[in-house]
Amino acid sequence: MESISLTLKLTNKLLRKIKIPTERTSIIQDKIEPELKLRVSYTESSGLIFLLLLI
């Protein structure tokens, strides 16, 4: 599965606007805290995956 990586400032406003991808996984890295990453993807079996990665 392909993924798209972005670096943005993670805010409540941004989180509410995120579009759920139908074919790919989106990985968004926070500008302020680079260790904070958000992975957003859609799967047929479980519906929506909205995972916050703290590395």
N, C-alpha and C positions, 0 to 999 in steps of 0.2 A: 504494500500500500504506500503510495506517495504521501509526502508530508510537505507542508508549507511552514517556514519559520519566519517569524516577525519579531521585532523588538519594539515594544510600545510601553507607555506608562499604564500599568494596570490600575484601573479605578472602577468604582461601582458602575459609573455611567458606561464605561467601555464594556464591562462584563454583561450588562443588560442589552447591549447592541450586537453582541457577537452572533453571527449567523452560523448555524450548525452545518458543516460541510456534509455533502451526501456521498462523496467518493473518496475524499482525502482526509488526512489528519492535519489539524492546524496546531502549531506549537508557538505560543506567544511568550517571549521572555520579557520580564519587567526591566525598564530603563533604570529605575532607582536601585532595585535589588536584583542584580543579574543572576543570582542563584535561584530566584523565584521564577518558575515556568508553569505555564498553563497549557495542557493538552486537551483539545476539543475534537471529538470525532463522533461519527454516527455508525452504529452497527445494526444490522437487521435483527439479530437474535436478542440483544439486550436494549435496543432503543438508543438512548443517549449516554455517552460517556463524557463526563466533565471532570477531569482529574487535575488536581493541583499538585505539581511536583516541587518538592523542596529538596534540592541537591546540596 
